[in-house]
Amino acid sequence: MPLFLEFRITYLRNKEGDMKKHPDWALKQKRKGTELRLINGKYYLYEVSSRWNPEKRRAQKITGKLLGKITPEGFVTSPKYALSHPPERSIPVREYGASWFLERISGDILTALQSSFPSLWKEVFCMAMMRLLHKARLKNIQAKFYHSYLSVLYPQINLSDKRVSKVLRLVGEERPQITAFFKAMFPAHKKESSSGKKNYLLIDATHVLSYAQDMEIAHPGYNSQGEFSPQVHLLFIHAVSLKLPVYYRIVGGDIREVKAFRLTLEESGIQDAVLIGDKGFYSEKNVEWLEEESLHYILPLRRNSTLIDYTPMQQPGKRGFDGYFKYHDRYIWHYSRPQDKNRVVYCFLDEKLKCKEEEDYLKRIETHPVEYSMAGFHEEQFSCGSLALLTNVPGQGAQDTFHQYKGRNGIEQIIDTMKNTLQADSSYMRDTQTLEGWMFITFLGLQWYYRIYRLLSEKKLHSKFSPEDLLDHLAEIKKLRINDTWHISEFTSKTQKLLEKLGTPIT
């Protein structure tokens, strides 16, 4: 008897009204959200969904990924689909150590996430962890998640690329909830640290290139690298005493940062912040804008600025200076020059830096005699090793101003970590809401990174291990499923000693 006679034939009517014949063994594999297709005599199963088409004023079918092939013997999963959607029980070895460690240091993060995003916190938490541990692109998060023990702890989580995009959009649409998360994590943004010193917050901006088409917030503009590309600006607030970023806000690529500072502070709830600029930020117009918004600032001046008086540096015996202080085993001399409108210019001299810069200039005279000369050396020698800062912060002296400006390094490290370690220097997000959600995931990654860095510093391990080194070591600790029971794998004595030094025995 021919094989096809063994199966009952079912008739299905398609959209055009034609009658198609599908055997029972093929229909048995069809489920919700899928479509059966007969191609060249073979049956295939595809993902299928619908989207409202406003032009046609009706739902439009969207065909998704190929799930696999259907034969009389059963369903054969597509190799490409299987790679990104492995069945839970097919992976007997899972990454455990790094994700366990991140979860262990995330108690307050989890509490704030549950409060701000009660229906999405698990997905957000796992997505952020995959981004930090693997720099995973959205389409690869599901595969990385399946190979983590987190997929055992949170078996109901779906991190397919479509679901990830949806979660990012849902999170990004709730900017008030993101702000609520910041405030829950850093309540009241205390002005006084535990040591009694001012816990000044620094604010700065960087750019994120956007490769999406027609995103309303991305506009062409120049960045610090001189690139003229579609981009958005990212404003950061950094708490010096916490050594952590505490807030971010995305603004349009064509918006000048100074216009966004006041709204950023207002949304954050931070009342007493100091803007630390770079040498390209100062202009009289920018300063007037800051003062109109009642913002405090510390801005470095270029060495040829007319606001700088170099006369005290030319006097013998340091007689022109007001005093000195010690900074990182270097002695810094200083003097001040009051300006109009409650502004002050503080001038600093680092003699070790001065010697280095003078030596560098003399070498250039020897190698580039056309561009450099002794006349130029005599003209610039009194500015070598100097730094001038313009500020309107009331009630503080030269040393505090200098230390706060040097705190800018913390912001620059954050930006470097975000762009290089987390590989978030550009975005392919298609709309502002998804970009907002993507940035929130990145912010969580920064929180973990700097918590680890702070822990390594406290244990005096930061000279030997970076946060990435630590996570790489811990990622070698696996969980093995043996006889349907999960066991922690063996790991090296080096990793064991590292955990002991950190005071975090693995369980």
C-alpha positions in Angstrom: 0.0 0.0 0.0 1.4 3.4 -0.9 2.7 5.4 2.1 0.4 8.3 1.7 -2.7 6.1 2.0 -1.7 5.3 5.6 -2.5 8.9 6.7 -5.8 10.7 7.1 -6.0 13.7 4.8 -7.2 17.1 6.2 -8.3 19.9 4.1 -7.4 23.5 5.0 -8.6 26.5 3.2 -6.0 29.2 2.5 -6.6 33.0 2.1 -7.3 32.7 -1.6 -10.0 30.1 -1.0 -7.9 27.2 -2.6 -8.0 23.8 -0.9 -4.7 22.4 0.4 -4.1 18.9 1.6 -1.9 18.4 4.7 -1.4 15.0 6.4 -2.0 14.5 10.0 1.7 13.9 10.9 2.5 17.4 9.6 -0.5 19.1 11.3 0.4 17.5 14.6 3.6 19.6 14.8 1.8 22.9 14.2 1.3 25.0 17.3 0.3 28.6 18.3 2.5 31.2 16.7 3.7 29.0 13.8 2.9 28.4 10.2 3.1 25.2 8.2 4.6 25.5 4.7 4.9 23.0 1.9 8.0 23.8 -0.2 9.2 21.5 -3.0 7.3 18.6 -1.5 8.7 19.0 2.0 7.1 20.5 5.1 8.6 23.2 7.1 7.5 25.1 10.3 8.1 28.8 10.6 7.5 31.4 13.4 4.6 33.7 12.5 3.2 36.8 14.1 1.1 39.8 13.1 1.5 43.5 13.1 -1.0 46.3 12.6 -0.6 48.0 9.2 -2.0 51.5 9.6 -2.0 52.1 5.8 -4.0 49.0 5.0 -5.9 49.3 8.3 -5.6 45.7 9.1 -3.2 43.2 10.7 -0.4 42.0 8.5 1.3 38.7 8.8 5.0 38.7 9.7 6.9 35.5 9.0 9.8 34.8 11.3 12.6 32.3 11.7 12.6 28.8 10.3 12.0 26.4 13.2 12.7 23.2 11.4 11.6 20.5 9.0 8.6 18.1 9.5 8.8 14.4 8.4 6.6 11.4 9.0 9.1 10.4 11.7 8.8 13.7 13.6 10.1 17.2 13.8 13.7 18.1 13.0 14.9 21.3 14.5 16.8 23.8 12.3 20.5 23.7 13.2 20.6 27.5 13.3 17.6 27.7 15.5 18.9 25.0 17.8 22.1 26.8 18.3 20.3 29.8 19.8 17.5 27.8 21.5 19.0 24.7 23.0 16.7 22.6 25.2 17.3 23.1 28.9 18.3 19.5 29.6 20.7 19.3 26.6 23.4 21.4 28.4 24.8 19.4 31.3 27.6 22.0 32.0 26.7 25.6 32.9 28.8 28.7 33.7 28.3 29.4 37.4 31.1 31.3 39.2 30.9 34.7 37.5 27.1 34.9 37.5 26.9 33.6 41.1 29.4 36.4 42.2 27.5 39.1 40.4 24.2 38.0 41.9 25.9 37.9 45.4 26.9 41.6 45.2 23.5 42.7 43.7 21.2 42.6 46.7 20.2 46.3 46.5 20.1 46.2 42.7 17.7 43.4 42.8 15.5 45.1 45.4 15.4 48.3 43.4 14.7 46.5 40.1 11.8 44.5 41.7 10.4 47.8 42.9 10.8 49.7 39.7 10.0 46.9 37.2 8.0 44.3 39.0 7.1 42.3 35.9 10.4 42.7 34.0 13.1 42.7 36.6 14.3 39.1 36.1 14.7 39.6 32.3 16.4 42.9 32.8 18.8 41.4 35.4 19.8 38.5 33.2 20.1 40.6 30.1 22.5 43.0 31.9 24.5 40.1 33.2 25.0 38.6 29.8 26.0 42.0 28.4 28.7 42.4 31.0 30.0 38.8 31.0 29.9 38.2 27.3 29.5 41.6 25.6 26.6 39.8 23.9 24.7 41.4 21.1 20.9 41.2 21.5 20.6 38.3 19.1 23.1 36.2 21.1 21.8 36.9 24.6 19.5 33.8 24.5 22.4 31.4 23.7 24.7 32.9 26.4 21.8 32.7 28.9 21.1 29.0 28.1 24.8 28.2 28.9 24.6 30.0 32.3 23.3 28.5 35.5 20.9 31.5 35.6 18.7 29.7 33.1 18.2 27.0 35.8 17.5 29.6 38.5 15.1 31.5 36.2 13.7 28.8 33.8 10.7 30.8 32.8 12.8 33.6 31.3 12.6 34.0 27.5 15.5 36.0 26.1 15.0 35.5 22.4 16.0 38.5 20.3 12.4 39.6 19.8 11.7 39.3 23.5 14.9 41.2 24.4 13.9 44.0 22.0 10.4 44.2 23.5 11.8 44.3 27.0 14.2 47.1 26.1 11.3 49.1 24.6 9.1 48.5 27.6 11.8 49.6 30.0 12.7 52.6 27.9 9.1 53.8 27.8 9.1 54.0 31.6 11.7 56.8 32.2 10.0 57.7 35.5 10.6 54.1 36.7 14.3 54.3 35.6 14.6 57.5 37.6 12.8 55.8 40.6 15.5 53.0 40.3 18.3 55.7 40.6 16.7 57.2 43.7 16.1 53.8 45.3 19.7 52.8 44.7 21.2 56.2 45.9 18.6 57.6 48.3 18.6 61.4 48.7 22.1 61.6 47.0 23.6 62.5 50.4 25.7 65.6 50.3 27.9 64.5 53.3 29.9 61.3 53.1 30.6 59.1 56.0 34.0 60.9 56.5 32.2 64.3 56.8 33.5 65.6 53.5 31.3 67.0 50.8 30.2 64.2 48.5 30.3 66.3 45.3 28.8 64.8 42.2 30.4 65.4 38.9 28.5 65.7 35.7 29.9 65.3 32.1 28.8 64.2 28.7 29.9 61.8 26.0 28.5 60.8 22.7 27.1 57.5 21.4 27.0 57.0 17.7 23.7 55.8 16.3 23.5 53.7 13.2 19.7 53.5 13.2 17.7 55.0 10.4 15.6 58.1 11.2 15.8 57.9 15.0 14.2 61.2 16.1 16.8 61.8 18.9 19.9 61.1 16.9 21.3 64.1 15.0 24.5 64.7 13.1 27.1 66.5 15.1 30.8 66.7 15.9 32.2 64.7 18.7 35.6 64.8 20.5 37.2 62.7 17.8 36.1 65.2 15.1 33.6 62.8 13.6 30.4 64.3 12.1 27.9 61.5 12.5 24.4 60.8 13.8 24.7 60.6 17.5 23.1 61.1 20.9 24.7 62.7 24.0 24.9 60.9 27.2 25.0 62.9 30.5 26.6 61.1 33.5 26.6 61.9 37.2 29.3 60.4 39.2 29.5 60.3 43.0 33.2 60.7 44.0 32.9 59.2 47.5 31.0 56.2 46.1 33.3 55.9 43.1 30.2 54.9 41.1 28.0 56.4 38.4 24.7 57.2 40.0 22.7 58.6 37.1 22.5 59.1 33.3 20.3 60.9 30.9 20.2 60.7 27.1 19.7 63.9 25.1 19.6 64.7 21.3 22.9 64.8 19.4 22.2 68.4 18.4 21.6 69.7 22.0 24.4 71.6 23.6 25.3 70.0 26.9 25.0 73.2 28.9 21.3 73.5 28.0 20.6 70.0 29.4 22.5 70.2 32.7 19.7 72.0 34.7 17.0 69.6 33.5 19.3 66.6 34.3 19.9 67.8 37.8 16.2 68.6 38.3 15.1 65.1 37.2 17.8 63.4 39.3 16.8 65.3 42.5 20.4 66.3 43.1 20.7 69.8 44.4 24.4 70.4 45.0 26.4 69.2 42.0 29.6 70.6 40.5 30.2 70.5 36.7 33.7 69.4 35.8 34.5 70.4 32.3 37.4 69.8 29.9 39.7 72.3 28.3 37.5 72.7 25.3 34.4 73.6 27.3 35.3 77.1 28.6 34.0 80.1 26.8 32.5 83.3 28.3 29.1 82.4 26.8 29.1 78.9 28.3 30.0 80.3 31.7 27.2 82.8 31.5 24.8 80.1 30.6 25.9 78.0 33.6 25.5 80.9 35.9 22.1 81.8 34.5 21.1 78.3 35.5 22.7 78.7 39.0 25.1 75.8 38.3 28.4 75.4 40.0 31.4 74.6 37.9 35.2 73.9 37.8 36.6 74.5 34.3 40.2 74.2 33.2 41.6 77.0 31.1 43.9 76.8 28.2 47.4 78.0 29.0 47.1 80.9 26.6 44.0 82.2 28.4 44.0 85.9 29.2 42.4 85.1 32.6 45.7 83.5 33.8 48.3 85.7 35.5 51.8 84.0 35.3 53.6 86.7 37.2 53.7 84.8 40.5 55.4 81.9 38.7 58.2 84.2 37.5 59.2 85.3 41.1 62.2 83.5 42.6 61.8 81.2 45.6 58.1 80.6 45.2 57.4 83.9 46.8 54.4 84.5 44.5 52.5 81.4 45.7 50.0 81.2 48.5 51.2 77.8 49.6 51.4 74.1 48.7 49.8 70.7 49.4 50.7 67.1 48.7 48.9 65.1 46.0 49.8 61.5 45.2 53.4 62.0 46.6 53.9 65.2 44.6 54.0 68.8 46.0 51.6 71.2 44.3 52.1 74.9 44.6 49.1 77.3 44.2 47.9 80.9 44.2 44.5 82.5 43.3 43.2 85.4 41.4 39.6 86.6 42.1 37.5 87.5 39.1 34.2 89.3 38.6 30.8 87.7 39.4 32.2 85.6 42.3 34.5 83.7 40.1 38.1 82.7 41.1 41.0 81.4 39.0 43.2 79.0 40.9 46.7 78.4 39.4 48.8 75.4 40.3 52.3 74.3 39.6 53.6 70.7 39.6 57.4 70.9 39.5 57.9 67.3 38.5 55.5 67.9 35.5 57.3 71.2 34.8 60.7 69.4 34.5 59.2 66.8 32.2 57.6 69.3 29.9 60.7 71.5 29.7 62.8 68.4 28.8 60.2 67.4 26.2 60.4 70.9 24.7 64.2 70.9 24.5 64.2 67.6 22.8 61.8 69.0 20.2 64.1 71.8 19.5 66.7 69.2 18.6 64.4 67.1 16.4 62.1 69.8 15.0 64.2 73.0 14.8 61.8 74.7 12.4 58.7 74.4 14.7 60.6 74.8 18.1 63.2 77.3 19.2 64.9 78.6 22.3 62.9 81.8 21.9 59.7 79.7 22.1 61.1 77.9 25.1 61.7 81.1 27.0 58.2 82.3 26.2 56.5 79.1 27.5 58.8 78.0 30.3 56.7 79.7 33.0 53.6 77.9 32.0 55.2 74.5 31.9 53.8 72.2 34.6 50.9 74.6 35.3 47.2 74.2 35.6 44.6 76.9 35.9 41.0 76.3 37.0 38.1 78.7 36.8 35.4 78.1 39.5 32.4 79.7 41.1 32.0 77.1 43.9 31.6 79.1 47.1 33.6 78.5 50.3 36.3 76.3 49.1 40.0 76.7 48.6 42.7 75.7 46.1 43.3 72.2 47.4 39.6 71.2 47.4 39.2 72.7 43.9 42.2 70.8 42.6 41.0 67.4 44.1 37.6 67.8 42.7 38.9 68.5 39.2 41.2 65.5 39.4 38.1 63.5 40.3 37.2 64.0 36.6 39.4 60.9 36.0 36.6 58.9 37.5 34.2 60.0 34.8 36.7 59.4 32.1 37.2 55.9 33.3 33.4 55.3 33.3 33.2 56.5 29.7 36.2 54.3 28.7 34.7 51.3 30.4 31.3 51.9 28.8 32.7 52.3 25.3 35.5 49.7 25.4 34.8 47.1 28.1 31.0 47.0 27.5 31.4 47.9 23.8 28.7 50.5 24.0 30.3 53.2 21.9 27.6 52.8 19.3 24.0 51.7 19.0 21.8 50.1 16.4 18.6 50.6 18.4 15.8 51.6 16.1 13.9 54.1 18.3 14.4 56.3 21.3 12.6 54.0 23.8 14.7 50.9 22.9 17.8 53.0 23.1 16.8 54.2 26.6 16.3 50.5 27.6 19.6 49.5 26.1 21.4 52.3 28.0 19.7 51.2 31.3 21.1 47.7 30.7 24.5 49.2 30.1 24.2 51.3 33.3 23.6 48.1 35.4 26.8 46.7 33.8 28.7 49.7 34.9 27.4 49.4 38.4 28.7 45.8 38.7 32.0 46.7 37.1 32.8 49.5 39.5 31.6 47.5 42.5 34.1 44.8 41.6 36.8 47.4 41.1 36.1 49.0 44.5 36.2 45.5 46.1 39.5 44.7 44.5 40.9 48.1 45.7 39.7 47.5 49.3 41.4 44.0 49.2 44.5 45.6 47.6 44.2 43.3 44.6 43.5 46.0 41.9 47.2 46.0 40.8 47.0 42.3 40.0 43.5 41.8 38.8 41.0 44.0 36.8 37.3 43.4 37.1 37.5 41.5 33.8 40.3 39.3 35.1 38.2 38.4 38.1 35.1 37.5 36.1 37.2 35.5 33.7 38.6 33.4 36.6 35.2 32.9 38.1 33.6 32.0 34.8 35.8 28.9 34.9 33.8 27.6 37.8 30.9 25.5 36.3 27.9 23.6 37.6 27.6 20.0 36.3 24.4 18.0 36.2 25.2 14.5 37.4 22.4 12.0 37.9 19.9 14.9 37.7 21.7 16.8 40.5 23.7 20.0 40.0 27.3 20.0 41.5 29.9 22.7 41.5 32.9 21.7 39.3 36.5 21.5 40.4 38.5 24.7 40.0 42.1 25.8 40.3 43.8 26.6 43.6 44.6 30.1 42.2 40.9 30.8 41.9 40.3 29.3 45.3 42.9 31.6 46.9 41.4 34.6 45.0 38.0 33.9 46.5 39.5 33.5 50.0 41.3 36.9 49.6 38.0 38.5 48.5 36.2 36.9 51.5 33.6 35.3 49.2 33.6 31.5 49.5 31.6 30.0 46.7 28.4 28.0 47.5 
